[in-house]
């Protein structure tokens, strides 16, 4: 017994009621119709930080383009990013692509069924390792995400801060004791599904919960107070000018972001950090980072985009270049913009520009 928390707890009833409920009530989702570890891997990466309804179309489109790990390994990164475009958190796509190449090169295209080896692949953390191991390979490995931590915090009356790494590890140890060796897949997915559908962050549907009798928080009337989660660090705000910069041919300037960091290797319209300068200042002087003689600057819109740790406040401005200049920009026709992988905030700008051109 890892901890005292499971002493005098009816884990057999908890497991039986949870699994029975899951197998009867689980949502019909495309990744639940396969045991293929590659397809389950793709789904689990996409589901990180993203809602199920959003993932379904991307999942189907991705597997239509790359039906096997070999297909993905042979693809170009820009092509992979384009298929991923709009799903966000693009490091997931790059890590998945890198790991697919590693599977082909090191393991002859066979995804490792050893959790220790699997966990060494790029982008596969403890949760993803546990999900693939239990769902695809039927191994009793814990898959602890936010849903699971919430469900177990309530059912076991845990008052540890789930934002701390040590609490996640503690809950993983609890799951290792609870998880049945004969059906780890339904157990892990049942915990996740219960958290998504019944044991929700606010106003949990306790009257419909299959493990209500085993829930210590419900017995104490504390379900609304758990889990304990300290507030995240406040997001910082960054303000930019986004330049829709046309050259003498009417082509638009785009640039590729660095190959590391936020939105690595994605394309965007040129961005200038505002640093509290008035928007009309760029009519009078050139930004040193670009050294481009643009003119006729007109503000055409504003956009706010929220990341997990940053908020972008964007002023969108049209501008012109009336000479054939040398620059690091890539000038393309407006019609060809959709062929490049853009991040979500710039997709909105791009699509509006393309729509106006088509009108």
N, C-alpha and C positions, 0 to 999 in steps of 0.2 A: 504494500500500500504506500503510494508516494506521499500522500498527505492525509491529515485527519479529516479533511473535508468530505471524503467518500465513506467515512465510517458511518454505519447506521443508515446508509443511503441505499434505496432499492434500485440499483443500477440495472437489474434484470427487467423490472417493469418499465423503467425509463427506455431502455433499448428496444424492447418489444413494442411498446406503444409508439415510439418515434418511427421505427422502421415500417410498422404496419400502416401508420398514417401516411408516410412518404410514398410508399408503393401504391397506395390508393389515390392519393391526391396530387402527386407531382405534376408539374406543368409539362406539357409536351414541347420539348425543345430539340432542335436538330442534333446537338452534341450528345443528347441522351439516347440517341438511336444508334450509337456505335460504341464499340470497345476499342477502336483504333487509337493507339496512344498518340499518334501524330495529330489527329483531329481533336482529341480531348485537350492536348497541349495547346493547340491554336485557340480553342475556345477559352481556356483558362487564362491565357495571356490577354485576350481581348476583354474578358470580363473584369480584369483589374481596373478599378476606378471608373467603370462604364456600366450603364444600366443594361439589363438583359434585352429589353425591346430594341435598343439601339444596336446591340451586337449582332442580332440575328441576320440582318441583311449583309453586314460586313463579313460575317463568318461564311455565309453561303457564297458570296462573291469571291472571297479569298480562296476557298477550297476549290471553286470552279477554275480559278487561275492556277493554283498550286495544289493539285490533289494529293501529292505525295511529298515527303520530306526531300526527296531527290529533286523534284521540280522546284521547290523553294530554294534549295542550296544552289541551283544553277542560275537563278534569276539575278538580275542586276539590282543593286540597292535602290536606285531611283525608281525603278519599276515597282518594287515592293512598297516603297513609300507612297507611290501614286495609288496603289490599290488600298492602302491604309488611310489615305487622305480623308480628313474629317473625323476620324475616330479619336484623334488626340493622343497625347502621351507617346510620341513617336519613337522614343527610345525602346519601347516594347517591340516595335516592328524591327528595328535594327538589331536588337538582341536576339530576337527569334530567328532572324535571317542568319546571323553569325552562328548561333547554336545549331541551326540546320546544316550549315556547312561542316561544322565540327562532327555532327552525327555521321555525315556521309564519309568524311575523311578518316575519322578514328574508329567508327563502329560499323562501317560498311552499310550505312543507311538504316541500321536497326536501332531504334530508340532504347537506351539501356533500361532494363527492368530492375536494376540495383538502385535503390533510393540514394545511396551514397554517391554513386557515379552520376546519376541523373541530376542531383543537386549541384554538381560542378559545372553544368552547362550554363552558358551565358543567359542571364535573365530568369533563371529558375531558382526562386527562393524557397524557404521552408513550406509555405502554403502551396505553391504550385507543385512542388515535389510530392507533397502528400496527396494532393488531388489526383495527379496522374498515377501515382503508385496505387492508390486505393481504387480508383475508378477503372483504369485500364488494366492494371496488373493484379487487382484484388488482394493487395497487401495491407495489413492493419497499420497504416501510417496516418498520423494526425494531419488534418488539413484545416488549419485554424485561421479564419478570416474574421472580419468585424462581426458578421452575423453569428458565427460560432461563439466568439467571446461574449457577445450580448446574451445569447441563449444560456450559456453555462454560468455567466455571472448571476443571472436571475434564478435559474433552477437550483444552483448550489449556494446562493446567497453570498457570492464573492464580492468583497468591497475593495479589491485591489484596483489601482488605476490602470485601465486597459491601454492607455497611451504609452506605458512603459514596456520596454522589451522584456524585462524579467517577468511581467505578468503574462505576456504571450507565451513565454517558455513554460511558465507554471501551468497554463491552460493546456498546452501541448502535452505535458506530462499527465494531466488528468485524462485527456482524450485517449492516451495510450492505454490507460487502465480501463476505460469504458468501452473502447471500440471492440466489437465482436470479430473474432478472426474469420468467422464463416460468412460475414456479410459487411465488410468494411465500406464498400461502395455506397450502399443504401444508408448506412449510418452517417457517414460524412456528408453525403448529399442531403440527407434528412435534416441534419443540424442546420445546414445552409438554407434549405428551403423553409424550415420553420422560422428562421430569422427573417427571411425575405417576406413571408406571407402572413405569419401569425405574431411572432414575437418581435414586432417592429420597434424602431427606436422610440416612437411616441404612440401612446394609446394602444398598447398591445391587446390583441383579441383573446384575452385569457379564457373567456367562456368557450372558445372554439379550440383551445390548445389540447393536443393529445397527451401532453405530459403535465397537465395542470396539477394532478395529484402528487406528482413528484417534484413540484416547483416550490422551493422553500421561500422564495421572494413573494409568491402569491399568498402563501400561508401567512406571511408576516405583513402583507399589504404594502410591500416595498418594490413591486415591479416597476413603478414609474421612476423610482430613485436610482435604479441600476440600469446599465453598468456605470461605474465611476469613471469619468473621462474628463481630465483637465483640459481647459481651453487651449487650442493651438496658438502658436505664436502668430501675432497679427501679420497679415500680408502687407508687403511693401508696395507702394504705388510708383510706377514708372511712366513718365509721359513722353510720347514720341510724336514727331511729324512723319506721316507716311506720304511719300512723294509719288504721285502718278506722273512720271516724267516722260514726256514724249520727245522724240528726236525729229529731225527735219523730214523724215520719211513717214512720220506718224506712228512709228513703232514705240512700244512702251518698255521702260527699263525695269528689269528684275535682277535680283541678286540671290546668290546661294549663301545660306548661313554657314558658319564654321562647322567642321566635322566633329566637334565635341560641344557639349553643353546643351542649353535649351534649344529644342527644335533643330537639332543638328542635321545638316545637309538638306533641310527643307528650303523651298524657294519663297521669296517674299518681294514686295515692292520696297525700294530703298527707305530706310528708317533713320531719322535723325533725332537724337535725344533732345528734348526741349530745354530741360534745365531752367525752367521758369522764364524763358525768353518769350517775348511777345511774338505771335505768329507772323506779324508783318516784318519782323527783322530779317527773315530769309529773303525778302524782296530786295534788300539792300546789300546783302553780303552772301558769300558762298560758305557753306559749311566746310571746314577744313578736312573733315574725314572723307569728303567726296571730291572737293575741288572741281565742281562741275558748274559751268556758267548757265544756270537755269534762270528763267525769267517768267513774267506773267503768272505769278503764283496766286492761285485762287483756292480758298478753303471751300471744300465741297461736302464735308461731313465729319462726323465724330463717331467713335466706336470705343466701347469698353469691353475688354476681354479678361476673364478671371482664370488664372492658373491656381494651383494649390498653394503657392507661396508668393506669387506676384500678381498684381493687377496692372494691366496695360491700359493706359488712357491714350487713345490715338486721335490726332487731328489729321484728317485725310485732305490732301491738297493736290490740285492739278498744277503742273508747271511745264514749261517748254524749253527745248534746246534748239537753237536755230542754226547750228553748224554741226559738221561731222566731227565729233570729238573722240579722243581716245580716253577710255575709262574702263573700270573693272565691271561695269554693268553689262548685262546681257540684254540686248534690245530685240524684242520679238513682236510679231503682229498680235493685236488684241485677240484675233480668232484662235491663235495657237496657245494662248495662256492656259486653257484647261488641260493641256498635255503635261504640264509641270506639277509636281506635288507641292501644294501650298498648305500652310497651317490654317486652322479654323478661322482665325481673325482675318487673315488675308484672303481666304476663300470668299468671305462675304464681300470684300471690296472687289475682288476679281470678278465674281459672278455678276455683281451690279454693273461693272464696266462692260462685260461681255453682253449683258442684256441690253444696255443702252446702245451699244454698237449694232446689235442685231435689229433693234427697232429702227 
